[in-house]
């Protein structure tokens, strides 16, 4: 039987294996919480939202769209029900 000849790195995440630690982010609130949780990394990977105002504006727009769709669906049920009720009992089937 032959041995394994895999030459890949044994690090868990090769994308971060070559990245040096960032001393400015070590004392950030995210890094402090990560260390308090006992995580292996000195800080949680990822980052802060670069443009939170745009994200909030998008969320508001989607919220309005959702409310409008719900109102449209509910109102259309009332409209269809009213039309069928006014058409009479013999028109439904």
Backbone torsions as a table, in degrees:
resi	resn	phi	psi	omega
1	UNK	NA	138.5	-179.5
2	UNK	-96.8	154.8	-179.7
3	UNK	-80.5	170.4	179.3
4	UNK	-75.2	132.7	-179.2
5	UNK	-116.7	32.0	179.7
6	UNK	-74.2	125.8	-177.4
7	UNK	-99.8	5.9	179.5
8	UNK	-70.1	160.1	179.5
9	UNK	-69.7	150.6	179.5
10	UNK	-93.1	5.0	177.2
11	UNK	-65.4	151.8	-179.4
12	UNK	-65.6	-38.7	-178.5
13	UNK	-132.7	103.4	-176.4
14	UNK	-66.1	-20.4	179.8
15	UNK	-67.2	-32.2	-179.1
16	UNK	-98.8	-1.8	-177.7
17	UNK	-65.6	-32.0	-177.4
18	UNK	-96.2	-1.6	-179.1
19	UNK	-84.6	129.8	176.8
20	UNK	-77.5	156.1	177.8
21	UNK	-65.9	149.4	-178.8
22	UNK	-102.5	106.9	-176.1
23	UNK	-66.5	-26.2	179.5
24	UNK	-69.9	-33.5	-178.5
25	UNK	-87.5	-6.9	-176.3
26	UNK	-63.6	-37.5	-178.1
27	UNK	-98.3	12.4	178.7
28	UNK	-70.5	161.2	179.3
29	UNK	-58.3	-35.8	179.1
30	UNK	-64.7	-42.4	-179.1
31	UNK	-68.3	-38.6	178.3
32	UNK	-62.3	-44.5	178.4
33	UNK	-64.7	-38.3	-179.9
34	UNK	-64.0	-43.6	178.7
35	UNK	-67.6	-35.0	178.4
36	UNK	-65.5	-29.7	178.5
37	UNK	-83.0	-5.9	178.1
38	UNK	81.8	24.1	179.9
39	UNK	-74.2	153.1	-178.3
40	UNK	-71.0	-36.2	-176.8
41	UNK	-76.6	148.2	179.3
42	UNK	-69.0	-20.0	176.2
43	UNK	-153.1	159.6	-179.6
44	UNK	-74.9	126.2	179.6
45	UNK	-67.1	155.8	-176.8
46	UNK	118.8	-148.1	178.9
47	UNK	-176.0	175.2	177.0
48	UNK	-78.5	155.6	178.4
49	UNK	-64.7	123.4	-176.9
50	UNK	-69.1	-23.6	-178.4
51	UNK	-140.9	77.5	-176.2
52	UNK	-65.8	-28.7	179.8
53	UNK	-63.9	-39.3	178.4
54	UNK	-66.7	-40.9	178.5
55	UNK	-63.4	-41.1	178.4
56	UNK	-65.9	-40.3	177.9
57	UNK	-63.4	-40.2	177.0
58	UNK	-64.0	-41.2	179.4
59	UNK	-63.3	-40.9	178.0
60	UNK	-62.8	-42.8	179.9
61	UNK	-63.4	-44.1	179.1
62	UNK	-66.0	-35.3	177.6
63	UNK	-63.0	-45.0	178.2
64	UNK	-62.8	-41.2	178.1
65	UNK	-62.8	-42.3	178.3
66	UNK	-62.4	-46.1	179.4
67	UNK	-62.4	-42.2	179.0
68	UNK	-62.8	-40.3	179.2
69	UNK	-66.8	-41.2	179.2
70	UNK	-64.0	-44.5	179.0
71	UNK	-62.5	-41.0	179.2
72	UNK	-63.4	-43.4	-179.2
73	UNK	-65.3	-45.7	-179.4
74	UNK	-66.1	-44.1	-179.2
75	UNK	-65.3	-37.9	179.0
76	UNK	-65.1	-33.4	175.0
77	UNK	-63.6	-41.3	177.3
78	UNK	-65.8	-41.3	-179.4
79	UNK	-64.2	-47.0	179.8
80	UNK	-64.1	-40.9	177.7
81	UNK	-63.4	-40.3	179.1
82	UNK	-67.0	-42.0	178.1
83	UNK	-61.8	-43.8	179.9
84	UNK	-67.6	-35.9	179.3
85	UNK	-69.3	-38.7	180.0
86	UNK	-74.2	-26.7	179.9
87	UNK	-68.5	-23.6	177.5
88	UNK	105.2	164.3	-177.0
89	UNK	-69.7	-25.5	-178.3
90	UNK	-82.6	-12.9	-175.2
91	UNK	-85.3	-13.8	-174.4
92	UNK	-81.9	-6.5	-178.6
93	UNK	-178.7	NA	NA
